[in-house]
Amino acid sequence: MADLVEAALVAVAAAWGVAAGALLPRAAHRFAVPDGEPWRSHCPGGHPLRGWLGRVPCGTCARTPAAAPLDPTGTPHPGAAGEPRPPETRTADPAATGQPYPAAADEPHSATTRQPYPAESRAADPAAAARPHPAETCAADPGATGEPYFATTTGQPYPVTTRQPYVPSGLSLAGVTAVVCAALALVTGARPELAVWLVLAPAGVLLGAVDLRVRRLPDPLTLPLAAAALALLGVAALLPEHAGHWPTALYGALALGGGYLALFLVNPAGMGFGDVKLALGAGAVLGWYGWPTVLLGTFAGFVSGALYGGALVVLRRADRGSAIPFGPFLLAGAFAGLLAGAFTA
């Protein structure tokens, strides 16, 4: 009977993780912007986003066959959605279609003349210089280069130089959240603090996804996470059969936050201040099960981060001075320590 109850508890926790994780993509999309920029307010199609939970494509995108592409400033160009490209940018390459090239003076070449104009002759002809060459427009076509196409108001394409908006996978976020919640339910059992872990787990997954993408831990997530952890654990401490201590959770938050603050002051280039604020929440949940759990979770976070950085150096995808997002490893270490603490409590 106890096994059935435990299996049902794990199944309910996993279902909660799927439901909560499926609501995270829009928040991840809006928060995943470089440091110093405002939170994203439009979907990838350029339509205003309302709310923070749900899928990234908005209702307007779902009702239209093609969304308007964004230019590097983040706004859609007029006429970009649902309208064909200007004729000159859709001109096919004569070499591919077998058609002759147009002459500089608007007179057709002989059908046997299929070579493009030399660059110097076209530059000397004002009419030819003002008119895009077919091969050039084909090279700017994303179908030829694989680059995204953005039409300007003059109809000329230009390359994209900024990173495209982050569109996270709802399936992956839901899957990760479900696994985290199920594992926590398996080791914690039907104790009051399980409800706290299930509430905080989606926020941790969201923070990890955003930091991996843009190396930024948003204040609207890190600081409320620490406050919510301490408040909810305070409620759990009032309920029977809990297995932790609220004062140690408070001291753990202060100790781990203070330790990360010291690292930040010693080496600001190696530790972001967002990690300091995230450490407050991690210290609270680890401190619930005592100081050994705090030490284990902290050690696991640094070891996992060091292993990841070392692997990048070995694979020559980074060097010793490269910056890596540490938030996901801080969260992974806290998760590992929490599992160990709940199992031994």
Summary of the structure (lengths in Angstrom):
residues: 345
radius of gyration: 27.5
end to end distance: 22.2
largest distance: 92.7
contacts: 1079
relative contact order: 0.11
helix: 58%
strand: 2%
